[in-house]
Amino acid sequence: MTDVNRLEDELKGEFGTVEADDFEATEVYPNDDEPLVSDEEADEQDASPFESSDADYDGAAGVDFTAPDED
Amino acid sequence: MPYDRVNIQATATTAQQAVDGNVNGDNIAARAATLVAARAADAQIDANAASMQQADAQRSIPRARTDNLNEQAGRHLTDPGTEVPRPSIFSHRTNRRNANRAIARLNPAQAAAFSSFVSPQNARQRSIRDTVNQHFESGGTLDQLGPAGRNFVRRLDGSIQKAERENDRMHTVYTRLNVPDGTSRREFLARLRANPSHNQTLAGFTRANHDLNKIEGNDNDLYVQIETSRGMYVGGNGSSGHVLPRNLDLEFVNAGEFDVDDGQGGTTRKTLIQMREVRQNERTTARQ
């Protein structure tokens, strides 16, 4: 199985069936002239929904710096 | 390869080697040719499309959406001889506010895709992230993915574009460098300095950080300082991550040692490769 086919299977397993092209459902520029949240609302949320901590940012998944250090 | 580090192909010692490709087994010329062809095709799509949305449904490389940028605001590359600062509370709050505005615009499909990519919760999500990045880093294009892959990547692209639309300032972000196998740090730096015009492209999505101290590594590692308006800030509650878009073009500016504010009243000495985003001359607003 190629990587592309495996990716298709994994994505369908993770997110369900994908229509041939659902780009319309992921439109890039909906109503982007008007802010959807006020400054106050945007200021209130200090936590990122996409990152709980810098612990996710790891260098521990394997050391890729394989070059000998000559300095 | 982990997406929190970058490859920079400084292995070509001459322009001819870069053209010939296959330096250290890495076909630089073929990947560059693919990128040039993709940009040319995107330009054609832009010229013929009735709307930006229609064009973006067909483009293979996402355009920058930094229409609201003030280039004087925010952080820039550190001047040689000066100290690399830590991100300020002000910059965090501003970046967080802009990111919150962007997140309010994400549709559920985009939010789910972006969240799984940035903070994978299981092995399958990590595998998806790594496969997507490997695909682009090995010279693959959007067209070569299946329908689910293309939609997933477009959701990531769209999420980042919404963040860029809300962003109004420059960022200076950091990541760690993968030195090519068999190349010493000294060799690598020498070759990079010998090819100052050798621009680089970060083919996959790259996880960077606004705080150099948050990047794992030691003082002998090489780090990249990137000045850019692109990407999405994902920091919060004391973290300061930043996700850069795929196919981000960078130009080499400088490489050298810098004192870095360690956040504890002292400094550490680190070697930085300084690079700056290359702006593409693209249509960024709707045609009237």
Interface residues (C-beta under 8 A of the other chain):
Chain A: D3 V4 N5 R6 L7 E8 E10 L11 K12 G13 E14 F15 V18 E19 A20 D21 D22 F23 A25 T26 E27 V28 Y29 P30 D32 P35 L36 V37 D39 E41 A42 D43 Q45 D46 A47 S48 P49 F50 E51 S52 S53 D54 D56 Y57 D58 G59 A60 A61 G62 D64 F65 T66 A67 P68 D69 E70 D71
Chain B: M1 P2 D4 R5 M52 Q53 D56 A57 R65 R93 R96 R97 N98 A99 N100 R101 I103 A104 R105 N107 A109 Q110 A111 A112 A113 F114 S115 S116 V118 S119 R124 Q125 S127 I128 T131 V132 Q134 H135 Q144 L145 G146 P147 A148 G149 R150 N151 F152 R154 R155 D157 G158 Q161 K162 R165 R176 L177 N178 V179 P180 D181 G182 T183 S184 R185 R186 E187 F188 R207 N209 D211 K214 I215 E216 G217 N220 D221 L222 Y233 V234 G235 G236 N237 G238 S239 S240 G241 A286
